[in-house]
Amino acid sequence: MNEFERQVYEDMKSTDRILLWMAKCIELFEFSDILTKEDIKGIVKVLQAHEKEGVQHE
């Protein structure tokens, strides 16, 4: 997320951020129906590489 996006999200009301998060989750959930085992293994590899870089969410 770039600084502009971060500022836009920080300026939103909490309820708006929650609704946006829920909408994105629903979209990902619906998309996940078409993922294959190979896709999921690839996602796991990306997440593991991301963790090795020491990136953590607060």
N, C-alpha and C positions, 0 to 999 in steps of 0.2 A: 504494500500500500504506500502510495507516495504521500508527501506532506499535505498536498491539497486535499486528497481524499480523507486523510486522517482528520484534518481540520473540519471538513464538512460533517463527518460522522460524529466528532466530538461536540459540534454545535447543535446536533439533533437532540430532541427530547429522548429520554430513556425509552419511553414506550415506542417511539418511532424506530429506534435502533433495534429493539426487540422484535417488532413486526418485520423489519427488513431481514433480520437474522432468520426468523421463522420462514419467510418466503424463500430465502436462499436454501435453507435446509430442505424444504419441501421439493424444490427444484432438483437438488442433488439426490434426494431420496428417489424421486421418479426416474432420474437418469440412471441410478444405480441398478435398476431392473435390467438394463441391457449390458452391464459389465460382465466380462467373462472372468474365469479364474486367473487367466494370464494377465488381464487388466489389473486385477486386485493385487497380484504378486508385484506388478510394476509399481503400483501405488505404495505398497509396503517398502519397496526398495528406495523410492524417492523420500519417503518419510524417514527411513533409517539414515539416509545420507544427510537429510536436513538436520536430524538430531546430532549426528557426528560433527557437524559444523558448529554446534553449540548454540543453535538458535532456540530460544525458549520464549514462550508467550507468558506475559504477566497477567 
